[in-house]
Amino acid sequence: MSSRERPVRSESLATQVGGVELANPIMTASGTSGHGTELAEYGVLRDLGAVVVKSLSVDPWPGNPAPRVHEVGAGMLNSVGLQGPGLAAWLEHDLPALHASAARVVVSIWGRTVSDYARAAELVAAASTTGVGACIAALEVNVSCPNVEDRSRMFAHSADATCRVMAATACELPRWAKLSPNVPDVVEIASGALEGGADGLTLVNTLLGLALDTETGRPVLGAGGGGLSGTAVHPVAVRAVWECRGAYPGVPIVGVGGVLTGRDAVELLLAGADAVQVGTATFRDPRAPWKVLRQLAHWCDTHGATVSDIRTQARLRAEAGLGGPPTPTPTPTPDGPAAQDVPVPSLNEGGRHG
């Protein structure tokens, strides 16, 4: 039976990301499911917690030269380059169909300058007050973009730059800062986002990577390097969520990175996420978000748990100081998600305390 024929609706799955209430925690991830209703033929969009559209800028943007995508081991490198039609075209051509689908929509925005972000947020916020824009529930501010005002350094690599972007995008919509894992301390960048007024955090974007053609020695992707996504980055996302939940017990968090199964979604929820995005898995199977949702529902049923219970326990753990700096001594756990009162062992590099 298809995902269209078996909608998952259960009170046990209800969650919220700050003031945004969701029927369930499963969303699409920006950049993996198109600008609008491209996945609608594979599942009912309104059955998901929300649909996050591909990052949009104020003006049209051509993106990077081909080839743009390359499969690597347990993941994928992409260098699409944020290609998009621009917000005006998206509002005219894509938003009406999303509204008609009854999906909850999160609009991802990006820019090359702080003022670009401000203009994008203003346009989306204005659209959300119209009838067709009533489906827009939140803004996801993608700060993993080159800052042309600072020698093309990534906004997301600086707490100060991230703070300035979030402050500039202040509007009536809830705003989630989507952060990069390519930093020594993601909690530090999160602090900048929150200082700038972010209502929540989306953790994490892709890891920097490179693939070479072994015959020519040249990069496989047209633009050189790219962003690594897929199952290979899942532990990175879990750690980022765990650390930020430990540092900020009450801050809304959306977990994203390598979610292929309901078990992966549960792991991010246990780490402290309020909701979870499914991204690269959709390239292999466009029905992946609905499959993850069904598997999550089954896990909750078999464990007698609700998403609300998991969220509450994660916050209590963080408030008790059990989700803070990881200890260097691993604690054996049963096969599966770590117990909620067990510290995460230090990896010695790549993490907040490495």
MOFEN-V607217 format. One record per residue. RES is the residue in one letter. PSI is psi in whole degrees, 0 to 359 (* if undefined). Layout:
<<RES;PSI> <RES;PSI>>
This chain:
<<M;135> <S;165> <S;336> <R;325> <E;350> <R;65> <P;140> <V;109> <R;114> <S;136> <E;337> <S;345> <L;351> <A;142> <T;179> <Q;145> <V;95> <G;236> <G;1> <V;110> <E;135> <L;144> <A;332> <N;166> <P;4> <I;120> <M;166> <T;166> <A;143> <S;136> <G;358> <T;357> <S;19> <G;185> <H;349> <G;246> <T;29> <E;332> <L;0> <A;332> <E;351> <Y;345> <G;166> <V;116> <L;325> <R;347> <D;344> <L;160> <G;315> <A;160> <V;122> <V;119> <V;162> <K;143> <S;133> <L;142> <S;170> <V;314> <D;156> <P;148> <W;129> <P;340> <G;194> <N;162> <P;153> <A;158> <P;150> <R;341> <V;140> <H;127> <E;133> <V;111> <G;240> <A;27> <G;198> <M;137> <L;133> <N;147> <S;55> <V;326> <G;29> <L;36> <Q;138> <G;163> <P;352> <G;152> <L;322> <A;315> <A;320> <W;317> <L;324> <E;318> <H;332> <D;323> <L;319> <P;320> <A;324> <L;318> <H;316> <A;334> <S;348> <A;18> <A;152> <R;134> <V;133> <V;124> <V;121> <S;132> <I;156> <W;168> <G;168> <R;349> <T;164> <V;320> <S;330> <D;314> <Y;318> <A;316> <R;320> <A;314> <A;320> <E;317> <L;315> <V;318> <A;320> <A;319> <A;327> <S;344> <T;356> <T;166> <G;315> <V;339> <G;6> <A;342> <C;348> <I;118> <A;333> <A;165> <L;134> <E;117> <V;105> <N;101> <V;9> <S;59> <C;150> <P;133> <N;101> <V;346> <E;353> <D;55> <R;35> <S;21> <R;147> <M;134> <F;317> <A;354> <H;3> <S;126> <A;322> <D;314> <A;320> <T;319> <C;316> <R;321> <V;314> <M;322> <A;322> <A;337> <T;11> <A;129> <C;187> <E;345> <L;147> <P;142> <R;126> <W;127> <A;119> <K;116> <L;158> <S;144> <P;356> <N;50> <V;156> <P;328> <D;98> <V;333> <V;324> <E;317> <I;322> <A;323> <S;321> <G;318> <A;315> <L;323> <E;327> <G;357> <G;11> <A;138> <D;348> <G;175> <L;140> <T;121> <L;117> <V;172> <N;193> <T;158> <L;147> <L;135> <G;170> <L;138> <A;137> <L;145> <D;119> <T;350> <E;320> <T;339> <G;9> <R;155> <P;142> <V;321> <L;147> <G;329> <A;4> <G;253> <G;178> <G;185> <G;127> <L;126> <S;177> <G;190> <T;334> <A;333> <V;359> <H;313> <P;329> <V;317> <A;317> <V;317> <R;319> <A;317> <V;314> <W;313> <E;318> <C;326> <R;320> <G;323> <A;329> <Y;81> <P;329> <G;0> <V;133> <P;135> <I;135> <V;126> <G;136> <V;138> <G;106> <G;30> <V;110> <L;332> <T;169> <G;327> <R;321> <D;320> <A;317> <V;319> <E;318> <L;323> <L;317> <L;327> <A;340> <G;5> <A;148> <D;335> <A;167> <V;140> <Q;143> <V;123> <G;271> <T;330> <A;333> <T;333> <F;325> <R;324> <D;106> <P;346> <R;5> <A;315> <P;322> <W;326> <K;316> <V;320> <L;315> <R;319> <Q;323> <L;316> <A;319> <H;319> <W;315> <C;319> <D;314> <T;338> <H;4> <G;36> <A;160> <T;157> <V;323> <S;319> <D;315> <I;316> <R;317> <T;315> <Q;322> <A;321> <R;319> <L;320> <R;315> <A;318> <E;331> <A;0> <G;17> <L;0> <G;21> <G;222> <P;127> <P;150> <T;156> <P;351> <T;113> <P;144> <T;121> <P;139> <T;159> <P;162> <D;123> <G;188> <P;141> <A;146> <A;150> <Q;348> <D;18> <V;124> <P;149> <V;129> <P;147> <S;141> <L;354> <N;348> <E;155> <G;354> <G;181> <R;321> <H;19> <G;*>>
